[in-house]
Amino acid sequence: MQTSATVLMVRPANFGFNPETAENNFYQRKDDRGAGEIRELARKEFDGFVALLRDQRVNVFVVEDSESPAKPDAVFPNNWFSTHPDGKLILYPMFSPVRRLERRKDIVEGLIHSGFRVTEILDLSFFEESGQFLEGTGSMVMDHQAKVIYACFSQRTHRVPLDYVGKLLGYKVIGFHAVQEVNGEFGPIYHSNVMMHIGTDLAVVCLDSIRKASEKQRVQESLTKSGKKVIPITLKQKSNFAGNMLEVSNDGGERFTVMSQAALDSLSVGQIQSIERYTTIISPEIPTIEKLGGGSARCMMAEIFLSKGQ
């Protein structure tokens, strides 16, 4: 099962620019607006996003962020945990110390109390002690059907915890290096999910960001072998979050590809038609969250693959 019919989203309380994450997230940009105005804009964008999903009967499990301690990136819950159909819930090691505060026991308990079946909690935060990180489904893009994890190495995605998760889930790991140009220099892309997306039938990927020919070929061949229709995107489209998509389903089994309005606006007519051949597009407007947070629509949704009941 590639898509979940439930996503968990965290309504931000203290959204803002995080200088810790800006060290290697070059999508983040400061602006001159006041903290209060930014917080209110982020909440408005969040609420509009949730409404769009619910209009299509996608089940959204909304959690309010706690006011204290302040967590400027709490709106991106997919980085600190993932869930799996066998009842596993995995907690991940995070690069930014302030982001480690997002791992909230009460959120996990809330899922359980709502009837979601958690059989095992695997806490990988111990990797932080040795400076090794793996930020959930930001670091990893998973093809659940083919049982393959794709991940580009960066300051937030390290080989040892990546292989550890691959073994835990019984997935093959395809690690590679993806880069972007910043101020005339090439540096690693901080999260895999800004340069690629995998749905049931589609794979959207910025192959141009993988500079090593053998790695690019391996990724492309693996996606093709798994039966995906590969839609390449350009470096410029990637910079507009066109790789940051997520396929979700609703209570009727209809499938949707969720991306921001900025991402949609960057796509060509042909690319949009290719996506719409398989899914309906949902495109929230989230410019404040994208600009200051450096993440987009996919980052705001944590998939809940857990079954309900005993």
C-alpha positions in Angstrom: 0.0 0.0 0.0 1.7 3.2 -1.2 -0.8 5.7 0.0 -2.4 6.3 3.4 -6.0 7.4 3.9 -5.1 9.4 7.1 -2.4 12.0 7.5 -1.4 13.7 10.8 -0.8 17.4 10.7 0.4 19.7 13.5 -1.2 23.2 13.7 1.7 25.6 14.5 1.8 27.6 17.6 5.2 29.4 17.2 6.1 29.0 13.6 9.0 31.0 12.5 12.5 31.1 11.0 14.8 28.5 12.6 18.5 29.5 12.3 19.6 26.0 13.4 18.0 24.4 10.4 19.0 27.2 8.0 22.6 26.0 8.3 21.8 23.4 5.6 18.3 24.1 4.4 18.9 26.7 1.7 15.2 27.0 0.9 14.7 29.0 4.1 14.6 32.8 3.8 14.1 35.5 6.4 11.8 38.5 6.0 11.0 41.6 7.9 7.5 40.7 9.1 6.8 40.6 12.8 6.7 37.3 14.7 3.0 37.6 15.5 2.0 38.3 11.9 4.1 35.3 10.7 2.5 33.0 13.2 -1.0 34.1 12.2 -0.3 33.7 8.5 1.2 30.2 9.0 -2.0 29.2 10.9 -4.2 30.6 8.2 -2.2 28.7 5.5 -2.4 25.5 7.6 -6.1 25.7 8.2 -6.7 26.3 4.5 -4.6 23.3 3.6 -6.5 21.1 6.0 -9.8 22.3 4.6 -8.8 21.4 1.0 -7.9 17.9 2.1 -11.1 17.4 4.1 -13.1 18.7 1.2 -11.9 15.7 -0.7 -12.7 13.4 2.2 -9.1 12.8 3.1 -8.9 12.0 6.9 -6.8 14.6 8.6 -5.7 14.0 12.2 -5.0 17.5 13.5 -2.8 18.0 16.5 -2.3 21.4 18.1 1.3 22.3 18.7 2.1 23.0 22.4 2.9 26.7 23.2 5.9 25.8 25.3 8.6 25.1 24.6 8.6 27.0 21.3 9.0 24.7 18.3 9.3 26.8 15.1 9.2 23.7 12.8 6.5 21.7 14.5 4.4 22.1 11.3 6.7 19.5 9.7 5.9 16.3 11.7 7.0 13.8 9.0 10.6 14.3 10.1 10.4 12.9 13.6 8.2 9.8 13.2 6.8 7.4 10.7 4.1 4.7 11.0 3.8 1.3 9.3 1.0 -1.2 8.6 2.4 -3.9 11.0 2.0 -1.5 13.9 5.6 -0.1 14.0 6.1 3.6 15.0 9.6 4.8 14.4 11.1 7.9 16.1 14.0 9.5 14.3 17.3 11.3 15.1 17.1 15.0 14.3 19.9 17.3 13.3 18.5 20.5 15.0 18.4 20.3 18.9 15.3 22.5 19.0 13.6 20.2 16.5 14.1 17.2 18.9 11.5 18.8 21.1 8.9 18.0 18.4 9.0 14.3 19.4 6.0 14.4 21.7 4.8 11.4 23.6 1.3 12.8 23.9 1.0 12.8 20.1 1.8 9.1 20.0 -0.6 8.5 22.9 -3.3 10.4 21.0 -3.0 8.1 18.0 -3.3 5.1 20.3 -6.3 6.5 22.2 -8.0 7.3 18.9 -7.9 3.6 18.1 -4.8 3.3 15.9 -2.9 0.1 16.6 0.7 0.6 17.7 2.5 -2.7 18.4 6.1 -1.4 18.7 7.7 1.9 19.2 11.3 2.1 17.9 13.2 5.1 19.2 16.3 5.8 17.1 17.1 9.1 18.8 20.2 7.5 20.3 22.0 8.1 17.0 22.0 11.8 17.9 24.7 11.1 20.6 27.1 10.1 17.8 26.1 13.0 15.5 24.2 10.7 13.1 20.8 11.8 11.8 17.9 10.5 9.7 14.9 12.8 9.5 12.1 10.4 8.8 10.3 10.7 5.4 12.2 13.9 4.7 15.4 11.9 4.6 13.8 8.9 3.0 11.4 8.5 0.1 9.8 5.1 0.3 8.4 2.9 -2.4 6.3 0.7 -0.2 5.1 -1.5 -3.1 8.6 -2.4 -4.2 10.0 -2.2 -0.7 12.8 0.3 -1.6 14.0 3.4 0.3 15.6 6.2 -1.7 17.7 8.7 0.2 20.2 11.4 -0.7 23.0 11.7 1.8 23.4 15.1 3.6 24.1 16.6 7.0 20.7 15.2 8.0 20.8 11.8 6.3 23.6 9.4 7.4 24.4 5.9 6.1 24.3 4.0 9.4 20.8 4.9 10.6 19.6 4.7 7.1 20.8 1.1 6.7 19.4 0.4 10.2 15.9 1.4 9.1 16.2 -0.6 5.9 16.9 -3.7 7.9 14.1 -2.9 10.4 11.5 -2.7 7.6 13.0 -5.2 5.2 13.5 -2.6 2.5 16.3 -2.3 0.0 18.2 1.0 0.4 19.3 3.1 -2.6 21.5 5.9 -1.3 22.9 8.6 -3.6 24.2 12.1 -3.6 22.0 15.0 -4.8 23.2 18.6 -5.0 22.0 22.1 -5.5 23.9 25.3 -6.3 24.0 27.9 -3.6 25.9 31.2 -4.1 28.0 29.6 -6.9 28.9 26.5 -5.0 27.3 23.0 -5.0 26.2 21.5 -1.7 24.0 18.5 -0.7 20.2 18.8 -0.9 19.2 18.6 2.8 16.2 16.3 2.4 15.4 13.6 -0.3 11.7 14.6 -0.4 12.4 18.0 -1.9 13.9 16.3 -5.0 11.7 13.2 -5.5 8.2 11.8 -4.9 6.9 8.3 -5.4 3.2 7.5 -5.8 1.4 4.3 -6.8 2.0 4.8 -10.5 4.3 7.8 -10.7 7.7 9.0 -9.7 8.5 12.7 -9.8 12.3 13.2 -9.6 14.9 15.8 -10.2 17.5 13.6 -11.9 19.6 16.7 -12.8 20.5 17.1 -9.1 22.2 13.6 -9.1 25.5 14.5 -10.7 27.2 11.1 -10.6 26.1 9.2 -13.7 26.2 5.7 -12.0 24.0 6.9 -9.2 21.5 8.7 -11.5 21.3 5.5 -13.6 20.7 3.3 -10.5 17.9 5.5 -9.3 16.2 5.8 -12.7 16.5 2.0 -13.4 15.1 1.1 -10.0 12.1 3.4 -10.5 11.4 2.0 -13.9 11.9 -1.6 -12.8 9.2 -1.0 -10.1 6.8 0.1 -12.8 6.6 3.8 -12.1 6.0 6.4 -14.8 9.0 8.7 -14.3 8.3 12.4 -14.6 11.6 14.3 -14.5 11.6 17.9 -13.1 14.2 20.6 -13.6 16.5 22.1 -11.0 14.3 25.3 -11.1 11.1 23.3 -10.6 12.8 21.5 -7.6 13.6 24.9 -6.1 9.9 25.7 -6.3 9.1 22.5 -4.3 7.9 20.5 -7.3 9.6 17.4 -5.9 7.8 17.9 -2.5 4.6 16.0 -3.3 2.7 13.3 -1.5 0.0 10.9 -2.8 -2.9 10.3 -0.4 -6.2 8.6 -0.7 -9.7 9.3 0.7 -12.4 7.1 2.3 -13.6 6.1 -1.1 -10.2 5.0 -2.4 -9.7 8.0 -4.7 -6.0 9.0 -5.0 -4.7 12.6 -4.9 -1.3 14.1 -5.5 -0.8 16.9 -3.0 1.7 19.7 -3.8 1.8 23.4 -3.0 0.4 26.0 -5.4 4.0 27.2 -6.0 5.0 23.7 -7.1 2.0 23.4 -9.3 2.6 26.8 -10.9 6.2 25.7 -11.8 5.1 22.5 -13.7 4.5 22.4 -17.5 1.1 21.5 -19.0 2.5 18.1 -20.0 3.8 17.3 -16.5 0.4 18.2 -15.0 -1.4 16.1 -17.5 0.8 13.1 -16.7 0.0 13.4 -13.0 -3.7 14.0 -13.6 -3.8 10.8 -15.7 -3.5 8.9 -12.4 -4.6 11.2 -9.6 -6.4 14.4 -8.8 -4.2 17.3 -7.7 -4.7 19.2 -4.5 -2.6 22.4 -4.3 -2.7 24.5 -1.1 -1.2 28.0 -1.0 1.4 28.0 1.8 3.9 30.7 0.8 4.8 31.8 4.4 5.5 28.3 5.5 7.6 27.6 2.4 9.6 30.7 2.7 10.5 30.8 6.4 10.3 27.1 7.1 12.0 25.8 3.9 9.5 23.0 3.6 6.4 22.5 1.6 3.2 20.4 1.4 4.6 16.9 1.7 6.7 18.0 4.8 3.4 19.0 6.6 1.8 15.6 6.4 2.9 12.5 8.3 1.2 9.4 6.9 -0.7 7.1 9.3 -0.5 3.6 7.9 -1.6 2.0 11.2 -4.7 -0.1 11.3 -7.5 0.6 13.6 -8.9 -1.6 16.3 -7.3 -4.3 18.5 
